[in-house]
């Protein structure tokens, strides 16, 4: 399987430096694409991302927000987003999807988002494993995240999983 394309951003909030999938390799990544004027994002997508961030260890799951603006561009600039993140107490890192003229933002187009909210789940190797437009039930999302957390890492070529010192569900070897 090929690794997913990197997201393209213009600005980041709640992190000291820009983030990429490559930076997060080794962790499960949950990316929530949203617009701050999207009712479904405000009511479902962002609160769910906050619950995931509060529930899972940050060493296991990185929760990332992606502000993908495809309408009402003038009302959703960086200053408004900064205030929105503060008011809604969103503490996880949030990138701004790079605009592509009057069309869809780059990452939204590259991943084929149908709209917002959209949830993407990436495994530890940076491969896209799940792409959901709209709401996904908390229990289902939690089960999918745990399945990814529990997957045995792939051992480097020439080394068996038994001798590679990896952790499995049964314990560490």
C-alpha positions as CSV (number, residue, x, y, z in Angstrom):
1,X,0.0,0.0,0.0
2,X,1.2,3.5,-0.8
3,X,1.5,6.2,1.8
4,X,-1.2,8.9,1.7
5,X,-0.2,12.3,0.2
6,X,0.9,15.0,2.6
7,X,-1.7,17.6,3.5
8,X,-0.9,21.1,2.3
9,X,-1.4,23.9,4.7
10,X,-0.7,27.6,5.0
11,X,-0.8,28.1,8.7
12,X,-1.0,26.1,12.0
13,X,-2.5,26.8,15.4
14,X,-2.0,25.1,18.7
15,X,1.5,23.7,17.7
16,X,4.9,25.4,17.7
17,X,5.7,24.2,14.2
18,X,3.9,22.9,11.1
19,X,3.0,19.2,11.2
20,X,3.1,16.6,8.4
21,X,2.2,12.9,8.2
22,X,5.9,12.1,8.1
23,X,6.3,14.0,11.4
24,X,3.6,11.8,13.0
25,X,4.8,8.4,11.7
26,X,4.7,5.8,14.4
27,X,1.4,7.2,15.7
28,X,-2.2,6.6,14.6
29,X,-3.5,9.9,13.2
30,X,-7.1,11.1,13.2
31,X,-7.6,14.1,11.0
32,X,-10.9,16.0,11.3
33,X,-11.5,18.3,8.3
34,X,-13.9,21.1,9.3
35,X,-15.2,24.6,8.6
36,X,-16.0,26.8,11.5
37,X,-19.3,27.8,9.9
38,X,-20.4,24.2,9.3
39,X,-23.2,23.2,11.7
40,X,-22.3,19.5,11.5
41,X,-18.7,20.3,12.3
42,X,-19.5,22.4,15.3
43,X,-22.2,20.0,16.7
44,X,-20.5,16.7,15.9
45,X,-17.1,16.6,14.2
46,X,-15.1,18.9,16.5
47,X,-16.6,17.7,19.8
48,X,-15.9,14.1,18.7
49,X,-12.3,15.1,17.9
50,X,-12.0,16.7,21.4
51,X,-13.3,13.5,23.0
52,X,-10.8,11.4,21.1
53,X,-8.0,13.7,22.2
54,X,-9.1,13.4,25.8
55,X,-9.6,9.6,25.7
56,X,-6.6,8.3,23.9
57,X,-2.9,8.8,24.9
58,X,-1.2,11.3,22.7
59,X,1.6,8.8,22.3
60,X,-0.8,6.5,20.5
61,X,-3.2,8.8,18.7
62,X,-2.5,12.2,17.2
63,X,-5.7,14.3,16.7
64,X,-5.3,16.9,14.0
65,X,-7.8,19.5,12.8
66,X,-7.8,20.7,9.2
67,X,-9.7,23.9,8.4
68,X,-10.8,23.2,4.8
69,X,-12.7,26.3,3.6
70,X,-14.6,25.8,0.4
71,X,-17.3,28.5,0.9
72,X,-17.7,31.8,2.7
73,X,-14.0,32.4,2.4
74,X,-14.1,36.1,3.6
75,X,-15.7,35.1,6.9
76,X,-13.3,32.3,7.8
77,X,-9.9,33.8,7.8
78,X,-7.0,33.2,10.2
79,X,-8.1,35.8,12.8
80,X,-11.6,34.4,12.9
81,X,-10.3,30.8,13.2
82,X,-8.0,31.8,16.1
83,X,-11.0,33.3,18.0
84,X,-13.1,30.2,17.1
85,X,-10.5,27.8,18.4
86,X,-10.2,29.8,21.6
87,X,-13.9,30.1,22.2
88,X,-14.5,26.3,21.6
89,X,-11.5,25.4,23.6
90,X,-9.9,23.4,20.8
91,X,-6.4,22.5,22.0
92,X,-5.3,19.9,19.4
93,X,-3.2,21.2,16.4
94,X,-5.2,22.7,13.5
95,X,-3.8,23.4,10.1
96,X,-5.4,25.7,7.4
97,X,-5.9,23.8,4.2
98,X,-4.0,25.6,1.4
99,X,-6.5,27.5,-0.9
100,X,-6.4,26.8,-4.6
101,X,-8.0,29.9,-6.0
102,X,-11.8,29.9,-6.1
103,X,-11.9,26.1,-6.1
104,X,-11.5,23.5,-3.4
105,X,-8.5,23.8,-1.1
106,X,-5.6,21.5,-2.0
107,X,-5.9,18.8,0.7
108,X,-9.7,18.6,0.3
109,X,-9.2,18.1,-3.5
110,X,-6.3,15.7,-3.1
111,X,-8.3,13.4,-0.8
112,X,-11.6,13.8,-2.5
113,X,-13.5,15.2,0.4
114,X,-17.3,15.4,-0.3
115,X,-17.6,18.2,2.3
116,X,-17.2,18.7,6.0
117,X,-17.0,17.2,8.5
118,X,-14.7,14.5,7.1
119,X,-12.6,12.1,9.3
120,X,-9.4,10.5,8.0
121,X,-7.7,7.7,10.0
122,X,-4.0,6.9,9.2
123,X,-2.1,3.9,10.5
124,X,1.4,4.2,12.0
125,X,3.0,4.0,8.6
126,X,1.1,6.9,7.3
127,X,-1.4,4.9,5.1
128,X,-4.9,6.2,4.9
129,X,-7.1,3.4,6.4
130,X,-10.5,5.2,6.7
131,X,-12.2,8.1,5.1
132,X,-15.6,9.1,6.4
133,X,-17.8,12.1,5.3
134,X,-20.3,13.1,8.0
135,X,-20.7,11.7,11.4
136,X,-19.3,8.4,12.6
137,X,-20.6,7.0,15.9
138,X,-18.2,7.3,18.8
139,X,-18.3,3.6,19.6
140,X,-17.4,2.7,16.0
141,X,-14.7,5.3,15.8
142,X,-13.2,4.1,19.1
143,X,-13.2,0.5,18.0
144,X,-11.5,1.5,14.7
145,X,-8.9,3.5,16.6
146,X,-8.2,0.6,19.0
147,X,-7.9,-1.8,16.1
148,X,-5.2,0.4,14.6
149,X,-3.5,0.8,17.9
150,X,-3.4,-3.0,18.4
151,X,-2.0,-3.8,15.0
152,X,1.4,-5.4,15.2
153,X,4.0,-3.1,13.6
154,X,5.7,-4.4,10.5
155,X,9.2,-5.7,11.3
156,X,12.1,-4.4,9.1
157,X,13.1,-6.6,6.2
158,X,15.1,-9.6,7.4
159,X,13.9,-9.4,11.0
160,X,11.1,-11.6,12.3
161,X,8.4,-10.1,14.5
162,X,9.4,-12.5,17.3
163,X,12.9,-11.0,17.4
164,X,12.3,-7.4,16.5
165,X,11.4,-6.2,20.0
166,X,7.9,-5.1,19.1
167,X,4.9,-5.0,21.3
168,X,2.0,-7.3,20.6
169,X,-1.4,-7.7,22.2
170,X,0.1,-10.5,24.3
171,X,3.0,-8.3,25.5
172,X,6.4,-7.1,24.5
173,X,9.1,-9.3,23.0
